Amino acid sequence: IIIAGLVKLGMGQTQHFENSFQGSSWNPGDMALALYSALFSYSGWDTLNFVTEEIKNPTRNLPMSIGISMPIVTVIYILTNVAYYTILDFNAIIASEAVAVGSPRP
């Protein structure tokens, strides 16, 4: 998905990025709500206490694994979303229940 999106982006398909934040809220309270909603939608973070018992040298390895994995996951997430918005318009994404499953129509 990422490679296809980057190829289309390299071919100049950028029309779906025009006015992409139109109608968005810049209220700090709304941004905080969105951040915490995304954080709490992933329930794996709360099992950290159980995992630390199983890790060898957790004071060294846990921060290192967080520092390595978080940027990698963030970059993959952003590139996937850029690929979706390169190929599909906003209305197609909103109308789809599973964006990755739907077939893009030119």
N, C-alpha and C positions, 0 to 999 in steps of 0.2 A: 504494500500500500504506500509506504513512504517513498520507495523508488519511483513508482508510477506518478505520484504527486510531484516529486521533484523534477521529473522529466517534463511533465506538463507545465510546471512553473518555469522551467528553463526555456520552454518553447514560447513563453510570453503569455500564458493563460492566467491573467491576474484580475480579470473583470469581477470576480466574486469577492475580492478584497476591498473594492471601492465602497466606502461608507459602511464598513463592517462593524463599527461601534456605534452606529446611529441608533438612538433610543436607549443607549446603555445608561445606567445610573453610576454617577461618580461619587455617590455618598459613601463616606468611609464606613458607616454602619452596614450598608448593603454589601460592600466588599468584604468586610469581616464575616458577615453571615455566609456569604458564598464560600469563603475560605474554610470556615469551620464545618459547613455542610459537606464540603468535599472531604475534609479530614475525617469526619465521623462516618462518612459513607463507606470508608475502608475500615473494616473491623480488625485488620491484622495488627495494627499498631498497639493494641491493648494487650497482646500476648507477649510483649517484650520481656516482661518480668519472668515468664515461664522459660523463655529461650535463654536468658542469661545464665541459668543454672547449667545448661548443657555446653556452653561455649568455653573453650580453653582460653585463659587469659582475657576475660571480658573487658577489663579496663583498657586494653590496647586494641583488641579486635573489634569490639562493638562500635566505637567511634570511627574506626577505619572503614568498616563495612558500610556504615551510614554515609560517610563522606564519599565513598566510591559509588554506592548504589543509587543514592538520591539524584545526583546530577545525571547519571545514565538514564534512569527512568524518566526524569523530567524532560530530557532532550528527545527521547523516543516519543513521549506523550505529545510534546509540542510539534514535532515533525509529522506525527500521524494526523493531528488536527489540521496542520497546514495542508497536508495532502487531501484531506476530506474537503476543505474549503476551496482548494484549487480546482477540484473536479466537480463538486456539487455546489449548488447555490444554497443560500440560507433556507429558503422554503422547502427544498428537497430534504435537507438535514432535519428540519423541524418535523416534517411529515413522516419521516421514517422512524420505525420503532427500533431498528438495528441498522445503523448507517453502513457498517462494514459488509452487511449481507446484501444490501440493495445494489442494483446495477445502475451505474450512472448513465444518464441519457444526455447526449450532446445537445 
